[in-house]
Amino acid sequence: MSSYAAQNAQQSPVNFRISSHGVTDVGRVRSKNEDSILVNEDENVWIVADGMGGHHAGDFASQTITNNLSLFKQHASLDDSILLLEENILNSNSIIRKKSYKLGRNATIGSTVVCVYVWQNFLFTFWAGDSRLYRYRDAALERLTEDHSYVEELVRMGKIEARYAEEHPAANVVLKAVGIDDSLCMDFEYFTLRDGDIYLICSDGLYKDLEESKIEPIIESNREDMTELSQALLAASLDAGGTDNTSIIAMKVCQKEGNV
């Protein structure tokens, strides 16, 4: 298991204190971990990337994203910071595409991404693929991102029920990801932070083995410590099968003194 933790040393205009911890694990079936995560509380950025491509270097794709974004330095302007994050991911797309060309016409390299950025009272997120962002608020777990996947489209069209999506033969087919096309169009959304919120960023290795209904009580039992929460979720995912690489970043929002 690889484990990443960051000390809380906020430097930007954030009205909340964010405590976070991330874990990533190869799982019980795969021989290689193609996931990559970034926990950077200094710059208020958190990322999960799930590489695809097997021997065609899915790990290269996910690490390209996190390595690039580890260099991100936020600006005084929110617009400039958001633009820089987007440009960074688009640059990663170009690097991965060049690697794909070198490997040959049939090579497919790519990575999902969920990028979270916190500014003042808001959480901003970019995403592509089927890695997810969840929010736990008022004792309820809510998914904040929509998967860019074939089965998600089937659910939207009413072809299958959501509860059967992970059992579908095409459950692993992703329709959008960093590196699979010369052009990349990510989804973008923002949410208002509230004291006590808990956010989870995860690769599909978490939710394909561990049902959302089983995630909620684990959060409730570990809501005070994000290190314990991320490790408890990983352990439960592995116990449920560990059929894929699994990455989890847990984030807790706490009101800063003087901003109550």
N, C-alpha and C positions, 0 to 999 in steps of 0.2 A: 504494500500500500504506500502511495505517496501522499503526503499531507502538507497542506500549505496554510499558514496562519499569518496574519498581519497585525501589528500593533496599531491601535487607533491613534492616528496623528493627523487629524483633519486639518487641511490647509485652505480649503475653499469655503465660500459662504454657504455652509450647510447648517441648518437650524436644528438638526438632529445628530445624535451620536450613533454611528453605525458600528455594531460589533459583528464580526463575520468569521467564518472558517470554511475551508473547502477540503474535500477529499476526492481522490480518484483512484480507481482500482480496476485491474484487468478482468476481474470476475472469475468464475469457476470453469468456464468453457473455452474462452479465447486464449490464445498463446501470446498475444501482444496487445498492449493498451494503446489504442489510437485516439483516445480522448486527451484533451489538454485543458487546464483551467488557469485562470489568473485571478488572484485576490490582491487588489492594490487599494487599500484604504487611504493611502496618502493622496491619491489622485481621484478617489471615489469611483473606481471602475472595477467591475467584477465580470468575468467571462467564463462561459463553458463552451467548448468546441468539441464536436464529435466527428472525427475523421472517417472518411470512407474511401475505399479503394484497395483494401487488403495489401497484397504484395506491391501494389502500385502506390504505396506510401501514403496511406490515410493519415498516419501519424505526422508526416511532413506537413500535410494540409492544416491540421489542427494546431500544430506547434508554430506554423507560420503566422497564424492569426494571433495567438497569445504572445508570441515573441514581438511581433510588430506593435501590439497594443500595450506591451509592457513599457514601451518608450513614450507613450502618451503623456503629455504635460498639459493640464487644463489651463484655459485662458481666463482672463477676468470677465470676458463676455461669454454668456451661455451659448449664443449662436455660434461663436467661434469654436467653442469646445465641442459642440454637437457636430459641426462641420468637420472638424479634425478627426473625430472618432469615425465618422462615415468615410472620410478619405482614407483613413488607415485600413479599414476593412476592404475598401475597393482596391487599395494597393495590394493587400494580401491576395485578393482574387486574381490580380494580374500575375503575381509571382507564382501562384499555384498553376495557373493556365500555362505559363512558360515551362514549368516542370512537366506538365502533362504532354506538351508538344514534344519535349525531348524524349519521353518514354515511348512515343509512337501514337499512331492514330487511334488505336483501340484502348489506350490507357484512360481510365476514369479516376480522377483524383478530386476530392472535394471534402468539405467539412460543413456541418451545421454550425450555427453560432447563435448564442444569446449574449448580448452585450448590455450590461446595466450601468447607468451613470446616474449618480445622485447629485442634485443641485438644490440647495435651500430646502424647500418643502416638497420637492418633486423627485420622482424616480422616472428616468427616461430609459427606454429599451429599444434596441435594434435586434431583429432576429431573422434567420433564414433556416429552414429545415424543421426537424421535429424534436430538437431540444426545447425545453420548456421553462417558463417562469411562472411560479405559483405565489399566491399571497395567502397567508393565514391571518385572518382578522375576525374578531368576535366569534371565536371557536368554530370557524368554518374555513375550509380550504377552497380556494378559487383559482382556476387556471386563467392566467392573464394573456397568454399567447395562443395563437391558432397554429396547429401543425401545417407545414407545407408538405403534405404527403398524399399519396394516392388514396389511402383508406379514409383520411379526413375528408377528401372530396366525396367519397362514396357516402359518408355519414351526412354531409351537407345536403346531398341530393336525395337522401332518404333511401338509398339502396341497401344499407346495412344499419343496424343499431350500434350506437357508440360502444356498448358493452362487449360487442363482438369484434371490434376493430383490431385489437392486438392479436387475435387468433386468426385473422385473415391471412391467406398465403402471400399477399403483397404488402404486408404490414411494414416491411423495411424499405419500401420504395419511396424515396424522397423526391419531391418535385422542384425544390429550390434549395440551393446550398452554395457556399462560397467555393469557387473554383470549377464548377461544372459547366459554366458558360462564359463567353467573353464579357457579357454584360451581366450585372448583378443588381437586382431590385429587391431590397430588404423591406420588411414591414417595420413600422416605427410607431411607438405609442408612449404616452406618459401617464403617470398616476400620482395622486396626492398622497404623501406619506402621513401616517398617523402614529402617535406614540403607541408602542407595543406591537406594531406590525411585525410579522416574520415573513421573509421572502425566501423562496427556494429557487435556485437555478439548477437545472439538472439535464443530463443526457437521457436518452430513452432507456438506458439500462436500468434506471430506477423504476419508472412507472410500468415498464413491460412485465416486470416480475412482481412488483409490489403495487397492488390496487390502491387507488387514491383513498378509499375508505379505510385502508390500513395505515396510510401515511398520517392521517389526522391525529389518531391517539398517540403516535410516536412524537409528534410535534408538541402536543399538549403535555406530555410527560417530561419533555426536555426543553421547554420554552425559555428557560433562564440562561442556558449555556449553549452557544452555537457550536462549540467544539463537540460537546456531548451529543447535540442534535444531529449534526452531520455524520458522526460516527455511528450513531444508533440507526439512522436511516440506511447507511451503507451496510451495516451488519444484517438488518432485516431484509434488504434486497438480496444479499448473498445467500441468506438462509432460505429465501423464496426461490432460489435457482441460480442466480448469478450468471444468466445466460449471455450477458453482454458486458462490455466495459461499462462501468458506472461512475459518473462524476456528479458531485453534489456540492453546491455552495449554499450555506445557510446564513442569512443576514437578519439581524434584529434591529429595529428602530427604537431609539430611546430619546425622549425629549431632553434637550440640553438645558442646564440650569440657566435661569434668566429668560427663557423663551416660553415659559409655561403660560 
